[in-house]
Amino acid sequence: MRVACLTFWFYDYTIQMANELARHTEVLLLLPDYRSEEYVESIDPTVKVHIFGYSRYAGRFGPSCYPVLKDIVAAIDDFAPDVVHFQVNNPMLCPLLPMLRKHPLVATFHDIEPHPGEDRLLDAGSLLYRLTLFVSRVMPDRIFVHGKALRETLVKDYHVPERKVHVIPIGEHEVAPFVKFERADLEPDGRRVLFFGRIHRYKGLDCLIRAEPLITREIPDARIVIAGTGEEFSRYEEAMAGRDTFEVYNYRIPYEEGARLFQQASVVALPYLEASQSGVIPTAYGFRRPVVVTDVGSLPEVVDDGVTGYVVPPRDPEALAAAIVRLLKDPGACRRMGERGYAKLKTDMAWSTIARSLLAVYGELASARGKGNVPADEAFADNAPAAGNER
């Protein structure tokens, strides 16, 4: 079997997927030239790589993009794959996917719909994003999502046939680039709570800020570490004004610095108001840190409540603070939960586990296409679930 893996942005995720698949089959990995050099050294030498010239088109979408699309299609056609597996993350997929319909198509959705604040109906970028999501739902023969709740949303709200959607864990996404900078001499520095990643309203940072007085009332020396960038930060600065319990790194965090922050943290908090999944959870597990997450999207599906961390209701500063305080007061529990999170990462969420699911679907598609199976765009109208599809 031959598999072409295409992405415009999820470098680490797609490279790890390609590396694991290359242990079982032939793989062509297609990456954009924008920032790819940061990741090339992590690609397995058995993976065939094609770098396409995307950087000159980044942020622009129109007829001028045709040369890069033509280059991608030519590289894939030359490879003659049994399956093309792409990550849903770029509007160039809108014209590209019809050009690739001669091959069986598989999509991985990391987000199945816009997050709150990203869905402005009259904004051109938002409309293009919605179009990308629509085309990526309709065109593929099969779709992978990172949780049962997300699968249910696609089936019930977007009327995607149940048999078309499969669930895989988010895997060890964004773990290796951080963990390679892990230091043997670093331990949790005091009682520190880490909020890490892109900052946007749906991430619930307001809720963590409101929870801080409840946390420090019980644990006066606790520190809340906020690391990342995104929307305008002044509104959060105003909410934190005069409170020296916060430590803020409001910029894109390099992997080496991120590794230090995870190692120095006692607990990693994800107080999200809405979510699909989050790469912060596997990264926390990679550093053996427990997590406190909210019960939104498929976050609870990768957190064993009371085992690898705690799951609390969203928009509830009291519940969030109580879970964080419970962990900070019990360093032994922090260590045990961190170890169990790491074990979960290396078993349930391991790429070897994910690859088995991917290869099963690839094999089914390749076999069906060889027998003249019904094309995906015709099967899309059939909403009956396939018998025995327990994914």
Summary of the structure (lengths in Angstrom):
residues: 391
radius of gyration: 21.5
end to end distance: 22.5
largest distance: 68.7
contacts: 1316
relative contact order: 0.13
helix: 44%
strand: 16%
